[in-house]
Amino acid sequence: MIENDGWILVRTKGSHKQYKHPDKKGLVTIAGKMSDDIASGTLNSILKQAGLKNE
């Protein structure tokens, strides 16, 4: 989802993946395996960090 917005995977350590956007500030870290379900609160936090959801 965040990759569709232009976020690029820049770092992986264990099950944590960090994404950077060429135009937006900061990094977005996503923990866990891609096959795992993400809790709704965690998903909302990721979307807010990526600027894909309003506060």
PDB file with SEQRES, HELIX, SHEET and CRYST1 records, atoms N, CA, C and O in Angstrom:
SEQRES   1 A   55  MET ILE GLU ASN ASP GLY TRP ILE LEU VAL ARG THR LYS          
SEQRES   2 A   55  GLY SER HIS LYS GLN TYR LYS HIS PRO ASP LYS LYS GLY          
SEQRES   3 A   55  LEU VAL THR ILE ALA GLY LYS MET SER ASP ASP ILE ALA          
SEQRES   4 A   55  SER GLY THR LEU ASN SER ILE LEU LYS GLN ALA GLY LEU          
SEQRES   5 A   55  LYS ASN GLU                                                  
HELIX    1 AA1 GLU A    3  ASP A    5  5                                   3    
HELIX    2 AA2 SER A   40  GLN A   49  1                                  10    
SHEET    1 AA1 3 ILE A   8  LYS A  13  0                                        
SHEET    2 AA1 3 HIS A  16  LYS A  20 -1                                        
SHEET    3 AA1 3 LEU A  27  ALA A  31 -1                                        
CRYST1    1.000    1.000    1.000  90.00  90.00  90.00 P 1           1          
ATOM      1  N   MET A   1       0.823  -1.189   0.000  1.00  0.00           N  
ATOM      2  CA  MET A   1       0.000   0.000   0.000  1.00  0.00           C  
ATOM      3  C   MET A   1       0.871   1.258   0.000  1.00  0.00           C  
ATOM      4  O   MET A   1       0.648   2.163  -0.804  1.00  0.00           O  
ATOM      5  N   ILE A   2       1.871   1.322   0.906  1.00  0.00           N  
ATOM      6  CA  ILE A   2       2.696   2.528   0.925  1.00  0.00           C  
ATOM      7  C   ILE A   2       3.631   2.575  -0.280  1.00  0.00           C  
ATOM      8  O   ILE A   2       4.035   3.654  -0.715  1.00  0.00           O  
ATOM      9  N   GLU A   3       3.974   1.406  -0.817  1.00  0.00           N  
ATOM     10  CA  GLU A   3       4.816   1.384  -2.020  1.00  0.00           C  
ATOM     11  C   GLU A   3       4.083   2.016  -3.200  1.00  0.00           C  
ATOM     12  O   GLU A   3       4.714   2.630  -4.060  1.00  0.00           O  
ATOM     13  N   ASN A   4       2.777   1.874  -3.249  1.00  0.00           N  
ATOM     14  CA  ASN A   4       1.988   2.492  -4.319  1.00  0.00           C  
ATOM     15  C   ASN A   4       2.012   4.013  -4.231  1.00  0.00           C  
ATOM     16  O   ASN A   4       1.763   4.697  -5.224  1.00  0.00           O  
ATOM     17  N   ASP A   5       2.315   4.550  -3.035  1.00  0.00           N  
ATOM     18  CA  ASP A   5       2.401   5.995  -2.824  1.00  0.00           C  
ATOM     19  C   ASP A   5       3.818   6.519  -3.065  1.00  0.00           C  
ATOM     20  O   ASP A   5       4.068   7.714  -2.907  1.00  0.00           O  
ATOM     21  N   GLY A   6       4.742   5.641  -3.444  1.00  0.00           N  
ATOM     22  CA  GLY A   6       6.100   6.073  -3.752  1.00  0.00           C  
ATOM     23  C   GLY A   6       7.134   5.756  -2.689  1.00  0.00           C  
ATOM     24  O   GLY A   6       8.308   6.084  -2.863  1.00  0.00           O  
ATOM     25  N   TRP A   7       6.730   5.126  -1.590  1.00  0.00           N  
ATOM     26  CA  TRP A   7       7.672   4.754  -0.535  1.00  0.00           C  
ATOM     27  C   TRP A   7       8.546   3.608  -1.031  1.00  0.00           C  
ATOM     28  O   TRP A   7       8.061   2.676  -1.671  1.00  0.00           O  
ATOM     29  N   ILE A   8       9.851   3.689  -0.727  1.00  0.00           N  
ATOM     30  CA  ILE A   8      10.825   2.721  -1.216  1.00  0.00           C  
ATOM     31  C   ILE A   8      11.451   2.006  -0.022  1.00  0.00           C  
ATOM     32  O   ILE A   8      11.848   2.643   0.953  1.00  0.00           O  
ATOM     33  N   LEU A   9      11.537   0.686  -0.104  1.00  0.00           N  
ATOM     34  CA  LEU A   9      12.178  -0.099   0.947  1.00  0.00           C  
ATOM     35  C   LEU A   9      13.671   0.211   0.946  1.00  0.00           C  
ATOM     36  O   LEU A   9      14.355  -0.009  -0.054  1.00  0.00           O  
ATOM     37  N   VAL A  10      14.177   0.724   2.071  1.00  0.00           N  
ATOM     38  CA  VAL A  10      15.588   1.108   2.142  1.00  0.00           C  
ATOM     39  C   VAL A  10      16.387   0.255   3.122  1.00  0.00           C  
ATOM     40  O   VAL A  10      17.615   0.223   3.047  1.00  0.00           O  
ATOM     41  N   ARG A  11      15.712  -0.438   4.039  1.00  0.00           N  
ATOM     42  CA  ARG A  11      16.447  -1.172   5.056  1.00  0.00           C  
ATOM     43  C   ARG A  11      15.571  -2.286   5.602  1.00  0.00           C  
ATOM     44  O   ARG A  11      14.371  -2.104   5.812  1.00  0.00           O  
ATOM     45  N   THR A  12      16.181  -3.438   5.828  1.00  0.00           N  
ATOM     46  CA  THR A  12      15.487  -4.556   6.463  1.00  0.00           C  
ATOM     47  C   THR A  12      16.395  -5.125   7.539  1.00  0.00           C  
ATOM     48  O   THR A  12      17.573  -5.389   7.298  1.00  0.00           O  
ATOM     49  N   LYS A  13      15.843  -5.311   8.717  1.00  0.00           N  
ATOM     50  CA  LYS A  13      16.589  -5.959   9.793  1.00  0.00           C  
ATOM     51  C   LYS A  13      15.628  -6.894  10.508  1.00  0.00           C  
ATOM     52  O   LYS A  13      14.697  -6.452  11.182  1.00  0.00           O  
ATOM     53  N   GLY A  14      15.862  -8.176  10.355  1.00  0.00           N  
ATOM     54  CA  GLY A  14      14.941  -9.156  10.922  1.00  0.00           C  
ATOM     55  C   GLY A  14      13.586  -9.030  10.243  1.00  0.00           C  
ATOM     56  O   GLY A  14      13.491  -9.081   9.017  1.00  0.00           O  
ATOM     57  N   SER A  15      12.544  -8.865  11.040  1.00  0.00           N  
ATOM     58  CA  SER A  15      11.198  -8.741  10.474  1.00  0.00           C  
ATOM     59  C   SER A  15      10.769  -7.282  10.326  1.00  0.00           C  
ATOM     60  O   SER A  15       9.616  -7.014   9.988  1.00  0.00           O  
ATOM     61  N   HIS A  16      11.681  -6.333  10.574  1.00  0.00           N  
ATOM     62  CA  HIS A  16      11.366  -4.907  10.461  1.00  0.00           C  
ATOM     63  C   HIS A  16      11.810  -4.378   9.101  1.00  0.00           C  
ATOM     64  O   HIS A  16      12.934  -4.620   8.661  1.00  0.00           O  
ATOM     65  N   LYS A  17      10.922  -3.664   8.456  1.00  0.00           N  
ATOM     66  CA  LYS A  17      11.227  -3.053   7.163  1.00  0.00           C  
ATOM     67  C   LYS A  17      11.067  -1.544   7.289  1.00  0.00           C  
ATOM     68  O   LYS A  17      10.090  -1.066   7.865  1.00  0.00           O  
ATOM     69  N   GLN A  18      12.028  -0.788   6.749  1.00  0.00           N  
ATOM     70  CA  GLN A  18      11.959   0.668   6.797  1.00  0.00           C  
ATOM     71  C   GLN A  18      11.846   1.211   5.382  1.00  0.00           C  
ATOM     72  O   GLN A  18      12.569   0.802   4.474  1.00  0.00           O  
ATOM     73  N   TYR A  19      10.918   2.144   5.223  1.00  0.00           N  
ATOM     74  CA  TYR A  19      10.639   2.753   3.931  1.00  0.00           C  
ATOM     75  C   TYR A  19      10.925   4.241   3.989  1.00  0.00           C  
ATOM     76  O   TYR A  19      10.711   4.889   5.013  1.00  0.00           O  
ATOM     77  N   LYS A  20      11.415   4.778   2.867  1.00  0.00           N  
ATOM     78  CA  LYS A  20      11.687   6.211   2.738  1.00  0.00           C  
ATOM     79  C   LYS A  20      10.981   6.702   1.483  1.00  0.00           C  
ATOM     80  O   LYS A  20      10.890   5.988   0.485  1.00  0.00           O  
ATOM     81  N   HIS A  21      10.485   7.932   1.549  1.00  0.00           N  
ATOM     82  CA  HIS A  21       9.806   8.547   0.404  1.00  0.00           C  
ATOM     83  C   HIS A  21      10.708   9.638  -0.152  1.00  0.00           C  
ATOM     84  O   HIS A  21      11.326  10.373   0.619  1.00  0.00           O  
ATOM     85  N   PRO A  22      10.800   9.763  -1.478  1.00  0.00           N  
ATOM     86  CA  PRO A  22      11.683  10.779  -2.055  1.00  0.00           C  
ATOM     87  C   PRO A  22      11.259  12.214  -1.747  1.00  0.00           C  
ATOM     88  O   PRO A  22      12.100  13.112  -1.776  1.00  0.00           O  
ATOM     89  N   ASP A  23       9.986  12.452  -1.455  1.00  0.00           N  
ATOM     90  CA  ASP A  23       9.502  13.815  -1.231  1.00  0.00           C  
ATOM     91  C   ASP A  23       9.021  14.085   0.188  1.00  0.00           C  
ATOM     92  O   ASP A  23       8.908  15.245   0.584  1.00  0.00           O  
ATOM     93  N   LYS A  24       8.738  13.050   0.956  1.00  0.00           N  
ATOM     94  CA  LYS A  24       8.212  13.211   2.310  1.00  0.00           C  
ATOM     95  C   LYS A  24       9.318  12.965   3.327  1.00  0.00           C  
ATOM     96  O   LYS A  24      10.250  12.201   3.073  1.00  0.00           O  
ATOM     97  N   LYS A  25       9.206  13.623   4.488  1.00  0.00           N  
ATOM     98  CA  LYS A  25      10.211  13.481   5.540  1.00  0.00           C  
ATOM     99  C   LYS A  25      10.020  12.192   6.323  1.00  0.00           C  
ATOM    100  O   LYS A  25       8.911  11.671   6.440  1.00  0.00           O  
ATOM    101  N   GLY A  26      11.118  11.697   6.853  1.00  0.00           N  
ATOM    102  CA  GLY A  26      11.080  10.588   7.788  1.00  0.00           C  
ATOM    103  C   GLY A  26      11.072   9.217   7.151  1.00  0.00           C  
ATOM    104  O   GLY A  26      11.059   9.060   5.930  1.00  0.00           O  
ATOM    105  N   LEU A  27      11.079   8.237   8.025  1.00  0.00           N  
ATOM    106  CA  LEU A  27      11.014   6.835   7.644  1.00  0.00           C  
ATOM    107  C   LEU A  27       9.742   6.229   8.218  1.00  0.00           C  
ATOM    108  O   LEU A  27       9.226   6.690   9.236  1.00  0.00           O  
ATOM    109  N   VAL A  28       9.251   5.206   7.563  1.00  0.00           N  
ATOM    110  CA  VAL A  28       8.129   4.434   8.088  1.00  0.00           C  
ATOM    111  C   VAL A  28       8.653   3.029   8.345  1.00  0.00           C  
ATOM    112  O   VAL A  28       9.200   2.389   7.446  1.00  0.00           O  
ATOM    113  N   THR A  29       8.486   2.554   9.569  1.00  0.00           N  
ATOM    114  CA  THR A  29       8.935   1.216   9.940  1.00  0.00           C  
ATOM    115  C   THR A  29       7.727   0.310  10.087  1.00  0.00           C  
ATOM    116  O   THR A  29       6.759   0.645  10.770  1.00  0.00           O  
ATOM    117  N   ILE A  30       7.799  -0.838   9.440  1.00  0.00           N  
ATOM    118  CA  ILE A  30       6.737  -1.836   9.535  1.00  0.00           C  
ATOM    119  C   ILE A  30       7.354  -3.099  10.115  1.00  0.00           C  
ATOM    120  O   ILE A  30       8.281  -3.669   9.540  1.00  0.00           O  
ATOM    121  N   ALA A  31       6.834  -3.531  11.255  1.00  0.00           N  
ATOM    122  CA  ALA A  31       7.348  -4.718  11.933  1.00  0.00           C  
ATOM    123  C   ALA A  31       6.471  -5.919  11.624  1.00  0.00           C  
ATOM    124  O   ALA A  31       5.266  -5.782  11.412  1.00  0.00           O  
ATOM    125  N   GLY A  32       7.074  -7.080  11.601  1.00  0.00           N  
ATOM    126  CA  GLY A  32       6.332  -8.316  11.395  1.00  0.00           C  
ATOM    127  C   GLY A  32       6.475  -8.836   9.986  1.00  0.00           C  
ATOM    128  O   GLY A  32       6.916  -8.132   9.078  1.00  0.00           O  
ATOM    129  N   LYS A  33       6.091 -10.083   9.831  1.00  0.00           N  
ATOM    130  CA  LYS A  33       6.137 -10.720   8.519  1.00  0.00           C  
ATOM    131  C   LYS A  33       4.984 -10.205   7.674  1.00  0.00           C  
ATOM    132  O   LYS A  33       3.923  -9.869   8.198  1.00  0.00           O  
ATOM    133  N   MET A  34       5.194 -10.145   6.379  1.00  0.00           N  
ATOM    134  CA  MET A  34       4.141  -9.657   5.484  1.00  0.00           C  
ATOM    135  C   MET A  34       2.920 -10.578   5.495  1.00  0.00           C  
ATOM    136  O   MET A  34       1.819 -10.149   5.149  1.00  0.00           O  
ATOM    137  N   SER A  35       3.105 -11.834   5.888  1.00  0.00           N  
ATOM    138  CA  SER A  35       1.971 -12.758   5.930  1.00  0.00           C  
ATOM    139  C   SER A  35       1.151 -12.604   7.212  1.00  0.00           C  
ATOM    140  O   SER A  35       0.033 -13.111   7.295  1.00  0.00           O  
ATOM    141  N   ASP A  36       1.702 -11.906   8.211  1.00  0.00           N  
ATOM    142  CA  ASP A  36       0.986 -11.698   9.477  1.00  0.00           C  
ATOM    143  C   ASP A  36      -0.111 -10.653   9.312  1.00  0.00           C  
ATOM    144  O   ASP A  36       0.004  -9.730   8.506  1.00  0.00           O  
ATOM    145  N   ASP A  37      -1.174 -10.816  10.092  1.00  0.00           N  
ATOM    146  CA  ASP A  37      -2.212  -9.789  10.141  1.00  0.00           C  
ATOM    147  C   ASP A  37      -1.694  -8.616  10.962  1.00  0.00           C  
ATOM    148  O   ASP A  37      -0.989  -8.807  11.953  1.00  0.00           O  
ATOM    149  N   ILE A  38      -2.043  -7.407  10.549  1.00  0.00           N  
ATOM    150  CA  ILE A  38      -1.633  -6.206  11.268  1.00  0.00           C  
ATOM    151  C   ILE A  38      -2.831  -5.696  12.053  1.00  0.00           C  
ATOM    152  O   ILE A  38      -3.925  -5.554  11.506  1.00  0.00           O  
ATOM    153  N   ALA A  39      -2.624  -5.421  13.331  1.00  0.00           N  
ATOM    154  CA  ALA A  39      -3.699  -4.881  14.164  1.00  0.00           C  
ATOM    155  C   ALA A  39      -4.161  -3.543  13.593  1.00  0.00           C  
ATOM    156  O   ALA A  39      -3.357  -2.802  13.028  1.00  0.00           O  
ATOM    157  N   SER A  40      -5.434  -3.232  13.733  1.00  0.00           N  
ATOM    158  CA  SER A  40      -5.985  -2.017  13.126  1.00  0.00           C  
ATOM    159  C   SER A  40      -5.307  -0.761  13.651  1.00  0.00           C  
ATOM    160  O   SER A  40      -5.092   0.180  12.887  1.00  0.00           O  
ATOM    161  N   GLY A  41      -4.964  -0.721  14.941  1.00  0.00           N  
ATOM    162  CA  GLY A  41      -4.273   0.439  15.500  1.00  0.00           C  
ATOM    163  C   GLY A  41      -2.886   0.610  14.903  1.00  0.00           C  
ATOM    164  O   GLY A  41      -2.451   1.731  14.642  1.00  0.00           O  
ATOM    165  N   THR A  42      -2.191  -0.502  14.686  1.00  0.00           N  
ATOM    166  CA  THR A  42      -0.864  -0.465  14.068  1.00  0.00           C  
ATOM    167  C   THR A  42      -0.970  -0.001  12.626  1.00  0.00           C  
ATOM    168  O   THR A  42      -0.162   0.809  12.171  1.00  0.00           O  
ATOM    169  N   LEU A  43      -1.954  -0.502  11.909  1.00  0.00           N  
ATOM    170  CA  LEU A  43      -2.162  -0.088  10.524  1.00  0.00           C  
ATOM    171  C   LEU A  43      -2.453   1.403  10.450  1.00  0.00           C  
ATOM    172  O   LEU A  43      -1.907   2.095   9.590  1.00  0.00           O  
ATOM    173  N   ASN A  44      -3.300   1.906  11.333  1.00  0.00           N  
ATOM    174  CA  ASN A  44      -3.602   3.342  11.350  1.00  0.00           C  
ATOM    175  C   ASN A  44      -2.349   4.164  11.621  1.00  0.00           C  
ATOM    176  O   ASN A  44      -2.156   5.216  11.012  1.00  0.00           O  
ATOM    177  N   SER A  45      -1.496   3.694  12.530  1.00  0.00           N  
ATOM    178  CA  SER A  45      -0.252   4.394  12.840  1.00  0.00           C  
ATOM    179  C   SER A  45       0.677   4.434  11.628  1.00  0.00           C  
ATOM    180  O   SER A  45       1.283   5.467  11.343  1.00  0.00           O  
ATOM    181  N   ILE A  46       0.790   3.327  10.925  1.00  0.00           N  
ATOM    182  CA  ILE A  46       1.633   3.263   9.722  1.00  0.00           C  
ATOM    183  C   ILE A  46       1.116   4.228   8.668  1.00  0.00           C  
ATOM    184  O   ILE A  46       1.897   4.957   8.056  1.00  0.00           O  
ATOM    185  N   LEU A  47      -0.196   4.239   8.452  1.00  0.00           N  
ATOM    186  CA  LEU A  47      -0.786   5.123   7.444  1.00  0.00           C  
ATOM    187  C   LEU A  47      -0.592   6.590   7.811  1.00  0.00           C  
ATOM    188  O   LEU A  47      -0.347   7.415   6.931  1.00  0.00           O  
ATOM    189  N   LYS A  48      -0.698   6.929   9.102  1.00  0.00           N  
ATOM    190  CA  LYS A  48      -0.462   8.310   9.538  1.00  0.00           C  
ATOM    191  C   LYS A  48       0.987   8.706   9.307  1.00  0.00           C  
ATOM    192  O   LYS A  48       1.260   9.802   8.817  1.00  0.00           O  
ATOM    193  N   GLN A  49       1.932   7.813   9.657  1.00  0.00           N  
ATOM    194  CA  GLN A  49       3.351   8.099   9.453  1.00  0.00           C  
ATOM    195  C   GLN A  49       3.660   8.327   7.978  1.00  0.00           C  
ATOM    196  O   GLN A  49       4.503   9.156   7.634  1.00  0.00           O  
ATOM    197  N   ALA A  50       2.981   7.595   7.119  1.00  0.00           N  
ATOM    198  CA  ALA A  50       3.217   7.693   5.683  1.00  0.00           C  
ATOM    199  C   ALA A  50       2.467   8.864   5.056  1.00  0.00           C  
ATOM    200  O   ALA A  50       2.636   9.149   3.870  1.00  0.00           O  
ATOM    201  N   GLY A  51       1.641   9.542   5.849  1.00  0.00           N  
ATOM    202  CA  GLY A  51       0.876  10.666   5.321  1.00  0.00           C  
ATOM    203  C   GLY A  51      -0.285  10.239   4.450  1.00  0.00           C  
ATOM    204  O   GLY A  51      -0.747  11.002   3.601  1.00  0.00           O  
ATOM    205  N   LEU A  52      -0.758   9.023   4.658  1.00  0.00           N  
ATOM    206  CA  LEU A  52      -1.863   8.494   3.863  1.00  0.00           C  
ATOM    207  C   LEU A  52      -3.195   8.541   4.602  1.00  0.00           C  
ATOM    208  O   LEU A  52      -4.229   8.152   4.060  1.00  0.00           O  
ATOM    209  N   LYS A  53      -3.162   9.023   5.855  1.00  0.00           N  
ATOM    210  CA  LYS A  53      -4.387   9.116   6.646  1.00  0.00           C  
ATOM    211  C   LYS A  53      -4.320  10.383   7.481  1.00  0.00           C  
ATOM    212  O   LYS A  53      -3.279  10.704   8.055  1.00  0.00           O  
ATOM    213  N   ASN A  54      -5.420  11.090   7.547  1.00  0.00           N  
ATOM    214  CA  ASN A  54      -5.485  12.303   8.368  1.00  0.00           C  
ATOM    215  C   ASN A  54      -5.548  11.932   9.837  1.00  0.00           C  
ATOM    216  O   ASN A  54      -6.033  10.863  10.208  1.00  0.00           O  
ATOM    217  N   GLU A  55      -5.048  12.838  10.664  1.00  0.00           N  
ATOM    218  CA  GLU A  55      -5.064  12.624  12.116  1.00  0.00           C  
ATOM    219  C   GLU A  55      -6.467  12.457  12.522  1.00  0.00           C  
ATOM    220  O   GLU A  55      -6.749  12.262  13.704  1.00  0.00           O  
TER     221      GLU A  55                                                      
END                                                                             
